[in-house]
Amino acid sequence: MTRLQNAEKQLSDALAALESAVASSIEASASSAIVATPSKADFAALIDEVSGIEAKLGEAMQVIADIDAAQTSAANAGDMGDSE
């Protein structure tokens, strides 16, 4: 598995864990008389923030893929120059 694939899997796992934590938090808040239930606006803001983080991680993963491709291309070009 490549570094990019590993990063994608880690991102997917992290997002699943975050979604689970948010769901657990909402359930815990709903069952607690002391803690107020989060409003739909709070939940929407959290979803927007997670979506923004996901987009930035996607951009970072693309940069990593571009760097890997450039390094591979440079290494291949260097190998071709060595064989002459």
C-alpha positions as a printed Julia matrix, in Angstrom:
84×3 Matrix{Float64}:
   0.0    0.0     0.0
   1.4    3.42   -0.91
   1.8    6.33    1.48
  -1.14   8.04   -0.18
  -3.35   4.98    0.26
  -2.25   4.74    3.9
  -3.08   8.42    4.4
  -6.51   7.95    2.8
  -7.23   4.96    5.06
  -6.12   6.9     8.14
  -8.3    9.85    7.11
 -11.28   7.57    6.6
 -10.7    5.9     9.98
 -10.29   9.27   11.71
 -13.5   10.63   10.17
 -15.41   7.5    11.21
 -14.04   7.86   14.75
 -15.02  11.55   14.8
 -18.55  10.78   13.61
 -18.85   8.09   16.28
 -17.59  10.47   18.97
 -20.06  13.16   17.89
 -22.93  10.66   17.93
 -21.89   9.4    21.38
 -21.6   12.97   22.64
 -25.07  13.81   21.38
 -26.5   10.67   23.0
 -24.72  11.43   26.28
 -25.93  15.04   26.21
 -29.49  13.94   25.54
 -29.44  11.56   28.5
 -27.84  14.03   30.9
 -30.04  16.5    32.77
 -27.06  18.78   33.52
 -25.7   19.17   29.99
 -27.88  20.96   27.46
 -28.69  19.16   24.22
 -26.63  20.59   21.35
 -28.68  22.66   18.97
 -29.04  21.92   15.29
 -26.96  25.05   14.64
 -24.12  23.63   16.78
 -24.27  20.34   14.93
 -24.38  22.11   11.54
 -21.33  24.18   12.51
 -19.49  21.0    13.5
 -20.39  19.35   10.19
 -19.15  22.44    8.31
 -15.89  22.41   10.26
 -15.33  18.68    9.63
 -16.12  19.19    5.93
 -13.57  22.0     5.78
 -10.95  19.83    7.46
 -11.74  16.99    5.08
 -11.32  19.31    2.08
  -7.97  20.6     3.36
  -6.8   17.04    3.99
  -7.82  16.14    0.46
  -5.76  19.04   -0.85
  -2.79  17.97    1.29
  -3.07  14.4     0.01
  -3.06  15.72   -3.58
   0.09  17.72   -2.84
   1.72  14.57   -1.43
   0.69  12.62   -4.54
   2.1   15.35   -6.78
   5.39  15.39   -4.86
   5.64  11.59   -5.02
   4.99  11.68   -8.78
   7.59  14.41   -9.3
  10.17  12.49   -7.25
   9.45   9.3    -9.17
   9.72  11.16  -12.47
  13.0   12.79  -11.4
  14.38   9.44  -10.23
  13.41   7.82  -13.53
  14.99  10.67  -15.49
  18.15  10.3   -13.4
  18.25   6.55  -14.04
  17.94   7.14  -17.78
  20.84   9.61  -17.67
  23.03   7.12  -15.77
  22.59   4.37  -18.34
  24.0    6.36  -21.22
